[in-house]
Amino acid sequence: MPVFSPANNLPFTGKNIGVQVTDSASKPPPTGEAAGLAGEKEAAVGGTESRPPMAQSLPDPPLARATALSRERFPIPPGKAFNRGSTFLRECLRLLVVRPVMSLPLAVAIVIQFALMVGLAWWAITRDEFRHPMADTLVGLAGTLISATILYLMRGLWAALLSDFLHGVNPTLGRAVEAVLNGGSGLMGMALISTGLRFFGRSLGLTMVRAWEKGSFMAVPVVVLERRGLGDSLSRGQFLSGTVLPIQVSDIAVGDAAGALAFFLVVPYMVALYAFRDHWAFDYDLALLLLLLLVALIAAAIALMALAETAYSTCLYLWARDLERNPEAPETRVPDPLVPALNAPAS
């Protein structure tokens, strides 16, 4: 008998998801305590991965959109990561087209980041001699905190939507919002730490910032999908990425690929603005429009980089968790967005 999704009771079959399904017809139906655990699983919130910390031992729906790969193909050869990162980034952008609901957090983040940057620019331009210097510091701190909060909330929404998609459940914004609200304290904690490091980064040094980025890499999916607190999420994320995964996080350079995309999205436009400055510098309306477009491109680049990193960390989290639960299996089920990156040419 085929495996069913707890969210909508649709059968996961090889025909409708394109993967092989293990036949469990020979297994007797659960009874007693096992039946009780199965009932608790069916009652999980909206069919998402979010669940109370005490329920971590309950089985999740199987990864539907995943591919079984031999463990022998890992680790990835060093120094050949950028091409694989570009391949994974392309798969993420394809998902935004295949599932438009997954692009909603990205669109909201771009709009809010754009409005925030315009507001901060207006505040800086309209500065006068009577404004207290502390006001600039407070406004800058508030802007940094709002930016970090929006990005972490978007990351949480994207992690929940992507997890549903990879488990064969139709991703909906309602379930994703509920998962983010359940992990809201952890996400806010990460936003506060990120704000402090970004705002006071010069005095703390880049070492602290990089240590935070490395330590918190897999914390967002853990917070949202396991309902853990900030401290537990950081330690569990470090355990999964450092102990369970058969590759290093840097073996697929998603951050570098996203940074290159952001660079080519923004810098050529800035060069064109400078090259043709004589055509727009004395036209106030045109200059304002072109500068607003530049701000929009920067906001889009920031949001895209956060989205790519979150998609990567979520896929790695789901992969590591499957390995953790099936340590003796000869094959590992890798989330499909990662498979083209793992199979990408080394150069």
Secondary structure by P-SEA (a helix, b strand, c coil): cbbbbcccccccccccccbbbbbccccccccaaaaaaaaaaaaccccccccccccccccccccccbbbbbcccccccccccaaaaaaaaaaaaaaaaaccccaaaaaaaaaaaaaaaaaaaaaaaaccccccaaaaaaaaaaaaaaaaaaaaaaaaaaaaaaaaaaacccccaaaaaaaaaaaaaaaaaaaaaaaaaaaccccccaaaaaaaaaaacaaaaaaacccccaaaaaaaaaaaacccccccccccaaaaaaaaaaaaacaaaaaaaaaacccccccaaaaaaaaaaaaaaaaaaaaaaaaaaaaaaaaaaaaaaaaaacccccccccccccccccccccc
